[in-house]
């Protein structure tokens, strides 16, 4: 609290300074409370770090507990001209693909025009793309080559329009119309322009019979395992069940591409590797939180913490217990060994061999056997998932430990406020006492001065 500036004037003593020193001494009672608050805050933060690492491990465990991981397929292509994308419903197999022709979009061009910007006369432009007939009204002010181009493109009629400059003669500008879709079902037909004014220039130029076809519409043609297939698009769906083929170039007579649909070994391998890595990351986090540096005299926030010890114990128990039945019963059977420092080490060659030859056994080890309630056998991922959920879910081990600290923090806040009020009361009591002392000394000084004056007067009389 602020000191009263007049304190000490009567006595001449530095009572303000003395009061400040006493207040500082009293406020040292708050330091243990603040230290305890910082300790709890650090612990709560440490539990957050632990929870984050455990959640990442939980996600890795959940991937291995998903049956779709073991059933997932991938498609690849060897050879030029064919790309692949896997979709649903694919089945493993090898397919020989020969591309005879690529799908193309039709392109038509008008005769030449002298200008891009001169008005050519109003009217109605009509044409058919595939099964769709379109009519576009062209006003006089929008009847230039540029205006017609923009009107066609704005109509979303399945045709794109552009202007090319051939650079030759007095009429170098041509309007080019191209189907937006490839294949023979998207051809452009029946283009006519019905003029509403006297200018008939466009009726001739935009007559389909007067236009030149620069690119003919064409379907893609290919064979899959010798079966002939046609497609309107170069993205061919259904030729191989559950696979989309992307055609990019044709093959010579004796060339072909091989498409292989197989189990997605890479995804499964990465899931197991992610499991090992996330556990080792979790183990590293727990080690940091419980570490002690003797030279520096520093310790991790959760050194000796019972919650951390419980987490370590439960995870170690779930990892080493393995599963009761099946070709694999422990992690070491699939090439994952527990090291002396508590981390896991993966034998990638052993894992690759198991993925290739014992995929179903690996699924049963991690994800269990499935089935109804009487036959279902849980796997290692089931057990780990249950254990992690019990620690991470609402009301679990981590939340209980954190909420306990938060409750203690609330108690410390109350205790801090109570102690601060007590200190303020003590300082006020000191202030009142110092005020009385200041007045007392001031009175005594006044009495002393009066007596001194009287004695001096008496001495003066006696000396006459």
C-alpha positions in Angstrom: 0.0 0.0 0.0 1.1 3.6 -0.5 2.8 5.3 2.4 1.5 8.5 4.0 4.1 11.2 3.1 3.6 13.1 6.4 4.5 10.1 8.5 7.7 10.8 10.5 7.5 14.6 10.3 6.8 15.0 14.0 9.5 12.7 15.2 12.1 13.2 12.5 12.4 9.5 12.1 12.2 7.7 8.7 9.0 5.9 9.6 7.9 5.7 5.9 11.1 3.7 5.1 10.6 1.5 8.1 7.0 0.8 7.2 8.0 -0.1 3.6 10.6 -2.6 5.0 8.0 -4.1 7.3 5.5 -4.4 4.4 8.1 -6.1 2.2 8.9 -8.6 5.0 5.2 -9.3 5.5 4.6 -9.9 1.7 7.2 -12.6 1.7 4.3 -14.8 3.0 3.0 -14.7 -0.5 6.1 -16.1 -2.2 5.5 -19.8 -1.2 1.9 -19.5 -2.6 3.1 -18.0 -5.9 5.8 -20.7 -6.1 3.2 -23.4 -5.6 0.9 -21.8 -8.2 3.8 -21.8 -10.8 4.5 -25.4 -9.9 0.8 -26.4 -10.5 0.7 -24.4 -13.7 3.8 -26.2 -15.0 2.3 -29.6 -14.0 -0.9 -28.8 -15.8 1.1 -27.8 -18.9 3.1 -31.0 -18.6 -0.1 -33.0 -18.5 -1.2 -31.2 -21.7 2.1 -32.3 -23.4 1.6 -35.9 -22.2 -2.0 -35.9 -23.4 -1.0 -34.6 -26.9 1.6 -37.3 -27.3 -0.8 -40.0 -26.1 -3.5 -38.7 -28.5 -1.1 -39.1 -31.4 -0.3 -42.6 -30.4 -4.1 -43.3 -30.0 -4.6 -42.2 -33.6 -1.8 -44.5 -34.8 -3.4 -47.4 -32.9 -6.8 -46.6 -34.3 -5.4 -46.9 -37.9 -4.2 -50.4 -37.2 -7.6 -51.3 -35.7 -9.4 -50.4 -39.0 -10.2 -53.5 -41.1 -10.3 -51.2 -44.2 -6.6 -50.7 -43.9 -5.9 -54.4 -44.6 -8.4 -54.6 -47.4 -7.3 -51.4 -49.2 -6.0 -51.7 -52.7 -3.8 -49.6 -54.9 -3.5 -49.4 -58.7 -0.3 -48.8 -60.6 0.7 -48.7 -64.3 3.9 -49.9 -65.9 4.4 -48.5 -69.4 3.6 -45.2 -71.1 0.3 -43.7 -71.9 -1.9 -44.9 -69.1 -2.4 -43.4 -65.5 -4.5 -45.0 -62.8 -6.8 -43.9 -60.0 -8.3 -46.4 -57.6 -12.0 -46.1 -56.7 -14.4 -48.3 -54.7 -15.1 -51.8 -55.8 -11.7 -52.7 -57.3 -10.5 -56.3 -57.3 -6.8 -57.4 -57.3 -5.5 -58.4 -60.8 -3.2 -57.6 -63.7 -4.5 -56.0 -66.9 -2.9 -55.4 -70.2 -4.0 -52.1 -71.8 -3.4 -51.0 -75.4 -4.5 -47.5 -76.5 -5.4 -47.3 -80.1 -6.7 -43.7 -80.1 -7.3 -40.8 -77.7 -10.6 -39.0 -77.4 -10.6 -35.5 -79.0 -13.0 -32.5 -78.9 -14.3 -31.2 -82.2 -13.1 -27.8 -83.4 -14.7 -25.6 -86.1 -13.6 -22.3 -87.6 -15.3 -19.6 -89.5 -13.9 -17.7 -92.5 -11.8 -14.6 -92.0 -12.9 -11.2 -90.7 -11.2 -7.8 -91.2 -11.7 -6.7 -87.7 -12.3 -8.0 -84.2 -14.3 -5.0 -83.1 -16.5 -3.9 -86.0 -20.3 -4.5 -85.6 -21.5 -7.3 -87.9 -25.3 -7.1 -87.4 -27.8 -8.3 -84.9 -29.6 -11.7 -84.9 -30.0 -15.1 -83.3 -27.2 -17.6 -83.3 -28.4 -21.2 -83.0 -26.4 -24.5 -82.8 -26.5 -28.0 -81.4 -23.9 -29.7 -79.2 -24.7 -33.3 -78.7 -28.3 -33.5 -77.8 -28.6 -29.8 -76.6 -29.8 -27.0 -78.9 -28.9 -23.5 -77.9 -30.1 -20.1 -79.2 -28.2 -16.9 -78.4 -29.5 -13.4 -79.1 -26.9 -11.1 -80.4 -27.6 -7.3 -80.2 -26.2 -4.8 -82.7 -23.7 -3.3 -80.2 -22.5 -6.8 -79.3 -22.3 -8.1 -82.8 -18.5 -7.7 -83.2 -16.4 -10.8 -83.4 -15.3 -10.2 -79.7 -19.0 -9.7 -78.7 -20.1 -13.0 -80.3 -17.2 -14.8 -78.7 -18.1 -13.4 -75.2 -21.8 -14.3 -75.7 -21.1 -17.9 -76.7 -18.7 -18.3 -73.7 -21.3 -16.7 -71.3 -24.0 -19.1 -72.5 -22.4 -22.2 -71.0 -23.6 -24.1 -74.0 -20.9 -26.8 -74.1 -18.8 -24.8 -76.6 -15.9 -22.5 -76.0 -15.1 -19.7 -78.4 -11.9 -17.9 -79.2 -10.4 -15.6 -81.8 -7.3 -16.4 -83.8 -5.2 -14.1 -85.9 -3.9 -16.0 -88.9 -1.7 -13.0 -89.9 -2.6 -13.3 -93.6 -4.5 -11.1 -96.0 -7.1 -8.5 -95.2 -9.3 -10.8 -93.2 -6.9 -12.5 -90.7 -9.4 -12.9 -87.8 -11.3 -16.2 -87.4 -13.8 -17.3 -84.8 -12.9 -20.8 -83.5 -15.5 -23.0 -81.7 -14.4 -26.0 -79.7 -16.5 -28.6 -77.9 -15.9 -28.5 -74.2 -16.2 -32.3 -74.0 -14.3 -34.9 -76.0 -16.0 -37.7 -78.0 -18.4 -38.1 -80.9 -21.4 -37.4 -78.6 -20.3 -33.8 -78.1 -20.1 -32.8 -81.8 -21.2 -29.3 -82.9 -23.9 -29.3 -85.6 -26.5 -27.1 -87.3 -25.0 -23.7 -86.6 -27.0 -20.9 -88.2 -27.3 -17.1 -87.7 -30.6 -15.5 -88.4 -30.0 -11.8 -89.1 -32.6 -9.3 -87.8 -31.2 -6.4 -89.8 -30.0 -5.7 -93.4 -26.5 -6.9 -92.8 -26.3 -10.6 -93.7 -22.6 -11.1 -93.3 -22.9 -13.4 -90.3 -25.6 -15.5 -92.0 -23.0 -16.7 -94.4 -20.0 -16.8 -92.0 -21.8 -18.7 -89.2 -23.6 -21.1 -91.5 -22.4 -24.6 -90.4 -21.9 -25.7 -94.0 -19.5 -22.7 -94.6 -17.4 -23.5 -91.6 -14.2 -25.6 -91.6 -13.7 -28.5 -89.3 -10.1 -28.3 -88.1 -10.3 -31.2 -85.5 -12.8 -34.0 -85.8 -14.5 -35.3 -82.7 -13.1 -38.7 -81.8 -13.8 -41.4 -79.1 -11.0 -43.0 -77.2 -10.4 -46.6 -78.3 -8.5 -49.2 -76.3 -8.3 -52.8 -75.4 -8.1 -54.2 -71.9 -6.9 -57.8 -71.8 -7.9 -58.0 -75.5 -11.4 -56.7 -75.0 -12.2 -53.7 -77.2 -13.6 -50.6 -75.4 -14.6 -47.1 -76.6 -14.9 -44.0 -74.4 -16.1 -40.5 -74.9 -13.4 -39.3 -72.6 -9.8 -40.0 -72.0 -10.8 -40.7 -68.4 -12.0 -44.2 -68.8 -14.2 -45.6 -66.0 -15.5 -49.2 -65.8 -13.1 -50.8 -68.2 -11.4 -52.2 -65.0 -13.7 -52.4 -62.1 -13.0 -49.8 -59.4 -10.2 -48.2 -61.5 -10.2 -45.0 -63.6 -7.7 -45.1 -66.5 -6.2 -41.8 -67.6 -5.1 -42.1 -71.3 -2.4 -39.7 -72.4 -0.9 -41.3 -75.5 -1.5 -44.0 -78.0 0.5 -47.2 -78.3 2.3 -48.8 -81.3 0.9 -52.1 -82.4 3.3 -54.1 -80.2 3.2 -51.8 -77.2 0.9 -51.8 -74.1 0.8 -50.8 -70.5 0.3 -53.2 -67.6 -2.1 -52.1 -64.9 -1.7 -53.9 -61.6 -4.4 -53.7 -58.9 -3.1 -55.1 -55.6 -3.3 -54.7 -51.8 -2.0 -51.4 -50.7 1.2 -52.6 -48.9 2.6 -49.1 -48.6 -0.4 -47.8 -46.6 -0.2 -50.8 -44.2 3.6 -50.5 -43.8 3.3 -46.8 -43.1 0.6 -47.5 -40.5 2.8 -49.9 -38.6 5.8 -47.6 -38.9 3.6 -44.7 -37.6 2.6 -46.9 -34.7 6.2 -47.5 -33.7 7.2 -43.9 -34.2 4.3 -42.4 -32.3 5.0 -44.8 -29.4 8.6 -43.8 -29.3 7.7 -40.1 -29.4 5.4 -40.7 -26.5 8.1 -42.6 -24.6 10.5 -39.6 -25.3 7.9 -37.1 -24.0 7.4 -39.2 -20.8 11.2 -39.4 -20.4 11.6 -35.6 -20.7 8.7 -35.0 -18.3 10.2 -37.3 -15.6 13.9 -36.5 -16.2 16.5 -35.3 -13.6 19.7 -33.5 -14.4 22.0 -33.9 -11.5 24.6 -31.4 -12.8 22.1 -28.6 -13.5 19.9 -29.6 -10.6 16.8 -29.4 -12.8 14.0 -31.9 -13.0 11.1 -32.6 -15.3 7.7 -31.3 -14.2 6.3 -34.9 -13.7 9.3 -36.4 -11.9 7.9 -39.0 -9.5 4.3 -38.2 -10.6 1.9 -41.1 -9.9 -0.2 -40.4 -12.9 2.7 -40.6 -15.3 3.9 -43.8 -13.6 0.4 -45.2 -14.1 0.3 -44.3 -17.8 3.7 -46.0 -18.4 2.6 -49.1 -16.5 -0.7 -49.5 -18.3 0.9 -49.0 -21.8 3.7 -51.4 -21.0 1.3 -54.0 -19.8 -0.9 -53.7 -22.9 2.1 -53.8 -25.3 3.8 -56.9 -23.6 0.6 -58.9 -23.0 0.1 -59.4 -26.7 -2.9 -61.5 -27.9 -4.0 -65.0 -26.9 -4.6 -66.7 -30.2 -3.4 -66.5 -33.8 -0.2 -66.9 -35.8 1.2 -63.9 -34.0 0.9 -63.4 -30.3 3.5 -60.7 -29.5 5.0 -57.6 -31.2 8.3 -59.4 -31.6 6.6 -62.0 -33.8 6.0 -59.3 -36.4 9.4 -57.7 -36.1 8.8 -55.1 -33.4 11.1 -55.5 -30.4 11.2 -53.7 -27.1 14.6 -52.1 -26.4 16.3 -51.7 -23.0 15.4 -48.0 -23.0 11.7 -48.9 -23.4 11.4 -47.8 -27.0 10.3 -50.0 -29.9 12.4 -51.0 -32.9 11.0 -52.2 -36.2 12.5 -54.9 -38.5 11.3 -53.5 -41.8 12.3 -56.6 -43.8 10.4 -58.9 -41.4 7.3 -56.6 -41.6 7.5 -56.5 -45.4 7.6 -60.3 -45.6 4.5 -60.6 -43.3 2.6 -58.0 -45.2 3.2 -59.9 -48.4 2.6 -63.4 -47.1 0.6 -63.2 -43.9 -1.6 -60.1 -44.3 -4.7 -61.8 -42.7 -2.6 -62.9 -39.7 -1.3 -59.4 -39.3 -4.9 -58.1 -39.3 -6.0 -60.6 -36.7 -3.0 -59.6 -34.5 -3.8 -55.9 -34.5 -7.5 -55.7 -35.3 -8.8 -59.0 -33.9 -10.9 -61.6 -35.6 -14.2 -59.7 -35.7 -17.5 -61.6 -35.8 -20.4 -61.7 -33.4 -20.1 -61.4 -29.6 -19.5 -65.1 -29.0 -16.6 -65.4 -31.5 -15.0 -62.0 -31.6 -11.4 -62.0 -30.5 -9.9 -58.6 -29.8 -6.5 -57.7 -31.2 -3.6 -55.7 -29.7 -4.9 -52.5 -31.1 -8.2 -53.2 -29.4 -6.5 -53.6 -26.0 -4.3 -50.5 -26.5 -7.3 -48.5 -27.7 -9.3 -49.4 -24.7 -6.4 -48.6 -22.3 -5.8 -45.2 -24.0 -9.4 -44.3 -24.0 -9.7 -45.0 -20.3 -6.8 -42.6 -19.7 -7.8 -39.9 -22.3 -11.6 -39.8 -22.3 -13.7 -37.5 -20.2 -13.3 -38.6 -16.6 -10.2 -40.5 -17.4 -6.8 -40.6 -15.7 -5.4 -37.4 -17.4 -8.5 -35.3 -16.9 -8.8 -36.3 -13.2 -5.2 -35.4 -12.6 -5.5 -32.1 -14.4 -8.8 -31.2 -12.7 -7.4 -32.0 -9.3 -4.6 -29.5 -9.9 -7.0 -26.9 -11.2 -9.0 -27.3 -8.0 -5.9 -26.8 -5.9 -5.1 -23.7 -8.0 -8.5 -22.3 -7.1 -7.7 -22.9 -3.4 -4.4 -21.1 -3.8 -6.1 -18.1 -5.4 -8.4 -17.9 -2.3 -5.4 -18.4 0.0 -3.4 -15.7 -1.8 -6.3 -13.2 -1.5 -6.8 -14.1 2.2 -3.1 -13.7 3.0 -2.9 -10.4 1.1 -5.8 -9.1 3.1 -4.1 -10.1 6.3 -0.9 -8.4 5.2 -2.8 -5.2 4.4 -4.4 -5.2 7.8 -1.0 -5.8 9.5 0.6 -2.9 7.6 -2.4 -0.6 8.5 -1.8 -1.6 12.2 1.9 -0.7 11.9 0.9 2.6 10.2 -1.5 3.5 13.1 1.2 2.6 15.7 3.8 4.6 13.8 1.4 7.6 13.7 0.9 7.4 17.5 4.7 7.0 18.0 5.3 10.0 15.7 2.8 12.1 17.8 4.3 11.0 21.1 7.8 11.8 20.1 6.7 15.1 18.7 5.1 16.0 22.1 8.1 14.8 24.0 10.3 17.0 21.8 8.1 20.0 22.5 8.2 19.3 26.3 12.0 19.0 26.1 12.3 22.3 24.2 10.1 24.1 26.8 12.1 22.7 29.8 15.3 23.6 28.1 14.1 27.2 27.7 13.0 27.4 31.4 16.3 26.0 32.7 18.2 28.4 30.5 16.1 31.3 31.9 16.8 30.2 35.5 20.5 29.9 34.8 20.5 33.4 33.4 18.8 34.8 36.6 21.1 33.0 39.0 24.1 34.3 37.1 23.2 38.0 37.7 
